[in-house]
Amino acid sequence: MNEKQLVGEKAAEYVKDGMIVGLGTGSTVFYTIKKLGELVNQGLSIKGIPTSIQTETLARELRIPLAPFSEVERIDVAIDGADEVDSNLNLIKGGGGALLREKIIAKAANTFIVVADSSKVVEALGSFPLPAEVIPFGYEMTKKHIKELGIDPILRQVNNQPYKTDNGNYIFDCRISNIFDAAKLERELNMIPGVVENGLFVKMADVVITLDNEKNVVIKS
């Protein structure tokens, strides 16, 4: 069993009968969703709220019942991956392009659980480029304003065309050496007109499931 599967399946243990569950996006939480599909098949009763079209498709394939987000007042637990996790459990997310929906769902959850293999655990955030989701209108000017923060924003592309999120927006992958004040940077980026949201998840994770050097599962909270 690989690291992603170990931590992904461990997170499924937090899901109990009758819960509304936020279903994240990515290669690690894939194993959580797959495990939940097995448990549903064995009689577990849950309703899922997917963070992306990709996750919605996977959940439907696994016959996990889904609920319209508009009809849900609160999410019991949301489970998602991360691109980086620091010692304060702050995160960089958005490598898969679903950061806006992921943050909305994480904020709505009573408990936000993050699954991360050992390679994602870092001393300081910033080695992984920080995604910023921006609206297409005037994105060149938005890029200029981001650069004024001392950041190098690179437009994410697929087949020489701007990558589009499920929300129809673009993403700048922002190169920063070390993020010393994640909360300040999160605010500064989100104050720029045109920036919809960024991939800094500050003081949002309640539990991080990862592995130590001996590949033992570690729960951080």
N, C-alpha and C positions, 0 to 999 in steps of 0.2 A: 504493500500500500504506500503510495507516495505522500509527500508532506501535505499537499493540497487536499487530498482525500481524507487524511487523518484529521485535520482541523475542521474541514468542511462537514464531515459526518458527526464530529463531536458537537457542533453547534445545533444539530437537529435535536439533541437531548433537551434543549431549552424550550422546545415547542410542545405544548400540552393540548389536550383535547379542548375544542371549542375556541381556540385562539384565532385572532386575525393576525396574519403574519406578512410582514414586508419581505418580499423576495428580491434580493440584490442581483447584480449583474457581474459576470466575470468567471474566470477559470477555476477559482477556489470555491466560491459559493455555488457553482454548478453542482458540486458534490453534496452540498447541503440540500439543494432542491431535489436532486436525484434520490437522496435518502428519504426526504419527506414524501416523495412520490411512492416509495416502497411502503412507508408507514401508513399513508392514506389507503393504499391498496389492502393493508392489513386491518383497516378499520378506524384509523385516526381521523377525527373530524376537525378540519381547519378550513379557513378561507384565506387565499393569498392575494396580496396586492403587489403586482410586478413593477419593477423600476424601469423596465425597458420592453420594447416590442420583442426583442430577442428572448428575454426571460418569460414573457407572456406565452410565446410560442412553445418554449420548453415545458412550462407548467401545464399547458393544455395537452401536450404529448404524453405527459406523465399522469394525466387525469387529476391534477390538483385543482379543486374548485377555486374559482376566482371571484372576488367581489368588486363591484364598481367603487373606486376610491371616493366618489362623490357621496356615496351612501354610508360611509364609515366615519364615525366620530373620533375613533382612536385606534391605533394599531398596538396590539399587545407586545409584540417583539418584531424587530426588523433585523435581518441578518444580511451582511454584505461583506465584500472583500475590501482591500486597500492596496494602493501602490506603494505607500510608505506609512510606517507607524513609528512615532518617536516615544521616548521614555515617559512622556506625559499623556500618552494615548491620543495625541493629536495625529491627524491623518492627512495624506494627500490621496485623493481619489479622482477618477475621471479618465484613466487610461483607456477605458472601454467606451468612453463618450457619453455615459449616462449620468453624469455628476449632478445635474439639476434635479432630475426626478429622484435620484438617490438621496439627495439632501432633504428634499421635501418629505420623503417617506421616513427618513431617519429622525427628523424633527417631530414627526407625528407619533413616533413610537414611544411606549412606556420604557422599553429597554432596547438599546441599540447594540447589537453584537457584531463584532468585526472578526472575520477569519483571515489569517495571514500566515503564509509559510515563513520560515526563519529568514529568508532573503529580504523580506519586506521590513524587518525591524531595524531601525537606524538610530544613531545618536541624535542627529539633527536632520530635519526635513530639508529637501532641496536637491538631492542628487537626481531624483525623478522630476522631469519637467512638470511644472504646475499648470494644469489645464484651466483655462478661463473661457466660459461659454459666452459668446457675444452675438448680438443680432446682426444679420447681414448688412442692413442699412448703415452706411457710414463706417464700416468696419475698419477701413484704412485710417480714419481719424481716431477710432477707438485704439487701434494699435499704437498710434503716436502717443496717446495719453498713457498707455501702459508703459511705453518705453521711458516716459518721464519719471517713472518710479525706479529707474535703474534696472529694468528687467528687459530681457531679450525675447520678445514674443514671436513665435513662428507659427504661421497658419497651417493647421493640420489639413493634409490633402490626401485624396484617394484618386488614383488614375489622373493626376494633374488637375483635379477639380477640388474645390474646397469640400472637406468632409462636412456632412450635415448631420446634426443630432436628430433624435426622434422628435424634437421640438422645432426642427427646421432652422436651427441656428448653426453658427460656425464655432470652431474651437481654436484658440491660440494656446500652444504649448509654450509656457514661459520658463525660460532658463534662468535659474537663480542659484548661486553657489551654496549658500546656507541661509535658511530662514530662521532668524533669531527671535523674531516676535511674530508668530503666526497669526495671532488675533488682530494685530495692527495691520498686517499685510492683507488679511481677509477683508477688513473694513475698507482699506484704501482702494483695493481693486473693485469692490462692489459699489463704491461711490462714483466710479467712472461711468458717465452716461454711455450706454451701449453694452456694458458688461451686465449680463443677466445673473451670473453666479460664477464662483470659482471653486476649485477642488480642495480648498483647505477646510477640513472638518475639525474645528477647534472645540475641545471640551464637549464633544458629542458622543463619543464611544463610551458605553457603560462597561462593556466587557470586551477584551481582546483575547482570542484563542490563537495561540501560536505554539512553537516548539522550541525546546532548549537545544544545547549542543549535542545532547545524547538522543535527540529526536523524541523526547518525552513531551506529551502535550502539556502546555502551561496556560493557565487562566490568569489574565491580568485584569484588575479592575480598580 
